[in-house]
Amino acid sequence: MTDKSETPGDPSWWLTEALQAEGNPLPASALSGSVTTDVAIVGGGFTGLWTALAIKQRAPDTRIVLIEAAICGAGASGKNGGKVHGYWASLPGMADSIGPDSALAVARAGTRAQDGIREFATAPGRDIWWREDGNVRVSAAPAQDKKIARYVETAQALGVPDTAQPLSAAEVASYCRSPAFRSGLYLPEGANVQPARLARALRRAALDLGVTIHENTPMTALETGTPNRVRTPAGEIIAREVILATNTALAADSDIKPFVTVFSSYALMTEPAPEALEEMGWRGNVGMADLRMFVHYFRKTVDGRVLMGSGSGPISFNGDATAPSLTGDLASGQRAVRALRRLLPGLASTGVAKVWGGGIDVSSDRLPFFRTRPGTRVHYASGYSGHGVNPTYIGGQCLASLALGHKDEWTSLPLCTRELPRFPPEPFRTIGGRLVRRGIMACEEAEERESIAPWPMRAAAAIPKVFGLRIGTR
């Protein structure tokens, strides 16, 4: 019998805690009537709010109106694991897909983003649980051992050996003891944050800079032109520039659909267990993850809880961001619970306070992209692929530059300029994606048992590599 606390549901534990800490404020008023502004931002999560701040910091007199379909922080920004790191951990894959020089450019942009988020998070008067001790990737099965060497070899080959440091089993145990951990990799660039508190702090900062925010105000239509018109249920925004920062909802856009699909990830929050963490030797604030493709990611909170996430949730058909399976799939929630018990057996008797799920906009090469729709002044961000806390800062800087007409170090990044491979058309995209997902999950679960998955599952898992695809390759 599944405990109710282990059944996925909204809101996330993060958002509930953040709103309580804020005194459960009333939402900003919904938009009513017609307003004219310089920039209209659609989406009140990390991307939209970082963009608003970046524009105001560079051009303080710019008028900005931001609308959010629910409340700021209610979407992916308030549901994720709160692990903040850039792209040094993605260096091997990026070097293969966009080349070594471009990979280094993206990773260095991630470091600039890390510096910017740290500066914001540690400003006086902000309590958003910023803790910075780096990240540890652990091998939790023999088949994962060989992945560590690839990280280290790539970092050395590209002249950045300090960004990926191998760890022995004993060294991993110095961060956290578990019989499931075999060896590991230390990545110095890494922090943890309470993501919903960060989103709410960004909201407050935007308001303080004069950004007008309307919550409970979805966009119902967009008419491009000179000017653009953003339609809402009870009004419209007339704006020269429009920023679309709606995460998975953009997967339905005809310009974006060929390059994005919608996966999902599920996470749980335990009850406080400081004594168990002490017994496990998990005294620092390092973030952790295993080396599966459908990764398990985990971290502590300041009050002695542990978040465990599983990036193995269902894929929606045709990029449907509203599919119930993205937020309410019981099997995916239970995979997160099983991962907690397997990877951190010292928490075997610790209760689960909440389980939740959410959609992930996964791009065809697992990197985000920031663009202007051709022939318009409409700019968008998409494809964060589950790594959004740090890259949304990059997205905010890139979108601000695009909206202000600046050609700079942000708009010259490969994230703004590269060509993207296309996904297969539907229904082959979803049918194939679901088959590959099932095969990879079966293979990775078998590897953790130190056995071999049935050949049909191995064949399904090999499909991306056979067809030369960049996504879904183990």
Beta strands, then each sheet from edge to edge (+ up, - down):
strand 1: 33-42
strand 2: 64-67
strand 3: 83-84
strand 4: 135-139
strand 5: 165-167
strand 6: 183-187
strand 7: 191-192
strand 8: 212-214
strand 9: 221-223
strand 10: 228-232
strand 11: 235-244
strand 12: 260-270
strand 13: 287-290
strand 14: 296-300
strand 15: 306-313
strand 16: 352-363
strand 17: 369-372
strand 18: 378-382
sheet 1: 8+ 2+ 1+ 11+ 10- 9+
sheet 2: 8+ 2+ 1+ 11+ 18+ 17-
sheet 3: 3+ 7-
sheet 4: 5+ 6- 4+ 13+ 14- 15+ 12- 16+
end
